[in-house]
């Protein structure tokens, strides 16, 4: 699929932007956090099928010049590691916009692309006992690669430290693939460290 080839190219390109010498971008922040799965496959906001938390690491670079046309978002690369044997681990790249709306407070939406190790489809007949049990335990994601959208509320603690409460949703959106698309939703808290003072200050 041409779109998948494009997304794979995006993955390589965005990761290369994080190198200090590439496209006038340099690493600005390192983030570490923990998230929990909060949505059922019917869309209800409940404790999800992934029981243990995921530990997440994210590296954010400054915005390269060519992204000025879309509001100068900052590229990121991230990994999310399941602590439960039945959990879903994933990693990917994307971009983040950031707006300070009050002193020490900021809002940060983001959009990206990830690859995961979760289940795509039910290997059993849907109404068989094995199929029913499999769906009860697994979120069926429909595609090995997914879009990732995120929103974060940030509180700064001085120029170098901040905490973020954040939500992220991952699904193929009937664009990367067709059919099953139960998606994943996580909510969590992360700490971020800036190598230089907050650029908005």
N, C-alpha and C positions, 0 to 999 in steps of 0.2 A: 504494500500500500504506500502511495506517495507521501501521505501525511505522516506515516510512521518513519519513513526515511527522513523527512523534514525534522521530526521531533528528535530522532537520533543525532542528526547534525546539530540541532539546537543544544542537545546535551553536551556534545564535545565543545562547541563554541562557547557556551556559557561557562563551562568549567575552566576553559583556557583564560577567560577574562579575569579569573581570580588570581592568576599569576601576577606578581607585582609589576612586571615589565610589559604586560599586555594591554594595549588600547588605553593607556593612561589610567588604568584602574589599579587599585591596591586594596589589600585586605583592611577593612575598617573594624569589623566586629567578630567576636566568637560568642556563640550562644549554646547553652545546654539546658535541657528541660525534660519534663516528664509529662506524658499525655495519657488519657484513658479513652477507650472506645465508648461512645455514648448513644449510638443510634441503632435501632433494630432494622431488619430488612423491610419492615413496613413503614419506616420513616418516623417511628415513635422515638421521642427523646427519653431513653431508658438506658440502663447499663447494657452495653453491647455484648456481642458474642466473644470478643477478645477480652479475657478476664484480667490478665496482668497489664501493667502499664508499659508503654514504650518509652525508652530513653532516646532523646533526640539531640543531635549535634548539628549545628548550622554555622557556616562561615559566610559572611557578607562582605562584598567588596564595594568600593566607591563606584559611582555611575560613570561609565565611559561616555565620551563625547557623543557617540552616534545615537545614544538613547535620549538625548535632549528633546527630540521631537515628540516623545511620548511622556514627558514630565520628569525625565531623569530618574527613573527607577534604578535601584541598586541590584545587581545580580547576586544570587546566592547559590550555594551547593549545600545539600543537607542529607543526613542519614537518620533513619528511625529504626531502632533495634528492639524487637519484642523481647520481653522478659518471661513470657509464658510460652510453653511449647506449642500451643495452638494459635499463637499470635501471628500478626503479619508484620514483617520487616520490609522497609522500602527506602529508596534513596532517589534523589533527583536534583533538578536545577530549576531556577525561575528568577523572577524579579519582584522587588518590593518597593512600594511607594510609602512615603512617611510624611505626615503632617502634624505639627505641633499645634494643638488647639487651646492650650493653656500652659501656664508656666510649669514645666516639669511633666506635662502630660502630652502624649502623642497617640495618633491613630495610624495603623499600618496595614493596609491591604496588600495582598500579594497574589501572584498567579504563576504556576509552574507546571512541570511535567515530571512524573515519577515512574519507576519500575519497581514491582513488588514481588514477593514470593508467596502470596496468598492463593486461595483457590479461585479458579476462573469459572468452571462449570461443575455440575453434579455428575460424577462418573456413573451413578446408578440410575435406574429407572425412577422418575420423579415420585410415583405413588408407591414404590416398593418400600418395605420396612427399612432397607439399607439407605434408600434415597431420602426418606423422611428424616432419618437419624442424621444423615450427612448434612442436610440443610439446617437442621436444628443447631448444629455445632459450628457451621462455617458460613461466612459471608461470601456470596458468589459474585465475583467482581467483573466477570465477562471479558476482561482483556488484561494481558500482562503489563501493559502500560496505561497510565491514567493521568488525567489532568488533576492538578492540586490547586485549590483556591484557599486562601487563608485571610483571617482578620485578627489583629492584635491590638490590645489596649496597653499602652506602655506608661510606666511611672519611673521617672529618673531619680537616682540618688547620687547627686553630684555629676560631674562632667563625664565620668568613665563607667558608671554602673547604672543598671536599670533592671527592672522586672517587667515581664509581659504576661498578661493573661491572654491566651490565644485559642482560636478555633480553626480547624482545617477540615476541608471536605475533599475527597478524592473519588472520581468516577470517570468513565470514558465518555459520558455525555452523548452516547449514540453517534459520536464522531470518530473516535479512535477504533471503535468496533460497533457491533450491533448485538441485540439480544440482551441477555442478563446484565444488569447494571445496578446491583444493590448498593454499591459504593461504601465508603468508610467515612465516619465522622469522629473526630477526636477533639477533646478540650483539655488544656493543660496550662502549666505555668513554667516559664523559663527565665533564667538569669542571663544577662548579656554584659559583656565587657567590651568597651571601646578602647582601641589603641591610641586614639587621639580624642580630644574633647569633642563633645557633641557638635557636629557641624552646623546645627541650627542655632547654636548659642552665639 
